[in-house]
Amino acid sequence: MNNLLLGAIAMGSMVAALFFLRFWRSTGDRFFLFFALSFFIEGINRAVLGPAAQTTLDESPAYYLVRLLSYGLILCAILDKNRPR
């Protein structure tokens, strides 16, 4: 059951990445590109490292470092968008 949910979350992350990628292509705003990259990384993380982390250790540093990178991109996007020009 957990693998099914991990797959659904990975698929949802990939759909969100495509959604933001479409907005980036139409506007050219880096904000949408950062969000698309963040959701793409999160989707790959859930699909690849999720089942592996369940079978070995849930506290694997690689699993959380990839999440940190993904959330860091979102933070960079927000800071970049609100930076005075």
C-alpha positions as CSV (number, residue, x, y, z in Angstrom):
1,M,0.0,0.0,0.0
2,N,2.8,2.4,0.8
3,N,4.4,1.8,-2.6
4,L,1.1,2.7,-4.3
5,L,0.9,6.0,-2.4
6,L,4.6,6.7,-3.2
7,G,3.8,6.2,-6.8
8,A,0.8,8.5,-6.7
9,I,2.8,11.2,-5.0
10,A,5.6,10.8,-7.5
11,M,3.1,11.1,-10.4
12,G,1.4,14.1,-8.8
13,S,4.8,15.8,-8.4
14,M,5.6,15.1,-12.1
15,V,2.3,16.5,-13.2
16,A,2.9,19.6,-11.1
17,A,6.3,19.9,-12.7
18,L,4.8,19.8,-16.2
19,F,2.2,22.4,-15.1
20,F,4.8,24.8,-13.9
21,L,7.0,24.1,-17.0
22,R,4.1,25.1,-19.2
23,F,3.8,28.4,-17.4
24,W,7.5,29.0,-17.6
25,R,7.5,28.4,-21.4
26,S,4.6,30.9,-21.9
27,T,5.9,33.6,-19.5
28,G,9.7,33.1,-19.3
29,D,9.6,33.8,-15.6
30,R,12.3,32.0,-13.6
31,F,9.9,31.6,-10.7
32,F,8.0,28.9,-12.6
33,L,11.2,27.2,-13.8
34,F,12.5,26.9,-10.2
35,F,9.1,25.4,-9.1
36,A,9.1,23.0,-12.1
37,L,12.7,21.8,-11.2
38,S,11.7,21.5,-7.6
39,F,8.7,19.3,-8.3
40,F,10.6,17.2,-10.9
41,I,13.4,16.5,-8.3
42,E,10.8,15.6,-5.7
43,G,9.0,13.3,-8.1
44,I,12.2,11.5,-9.0
45,N,13.1,11.3,-5.3
46,R,9.8,9.7,-4.4
47,A,10.0,7.3,-7.3
48,V,13.6,6.1,-6.9
49,L,14.6,6.6,-3.3
50,G,11.2,6.1,-1.7
51,P,10.9,2.3,-2.0
52,A,14.6,1.9,-1.4
53,A,14.4,3.9,1.8
54,Q,11.5,1.8,3.1
55,T,13.4,-1.5,2.6
56,T,16.6,-0.2,4.2
57,L,16.5,2.8,6.5
58,D,14.0,5.5,6.6
59,E,16.6,7.8,8.0
60,S,18.9,7.7,4.9
61,P,20.7,11.0,4.5
62,A,20.4,10.9,0.7
63,Y,16.6,10.9,0.9
64,Y,16.5,14.0,3.0
65,L,19.4,15.8,1.2
66,V,17.4,15.6,-2.1
67,R,14.4,17.0,-0.3
68,L,16.5,19.8,1.1
69,L,17.6,20.6,-2.4
70,S,14.1,20.6,-3.7
71,Y,12.7,22.9,-0.9
72,G,15.8,25.1,-1.3
73,L,14.9,25.7,-4.9
74,I,11.4,26.8,-3.9
75,L,12.9,29.1,-1.3
76,C,15.3,30.6,-3.9
77,A,12.4,31.1,-6.3
78,I,10.4,33.0,-3.7
79,L,13.5,35.1,-2.7
80,D,14.3,35.8,-6.3
81,K,10.8,36.9,-7.1
82,N,10.6,39.3,-4.2
83,R,14.1,40.8,-4.6
84,P,14.0,44.5,-5.4
85,R,15.1,45.2,-9.0
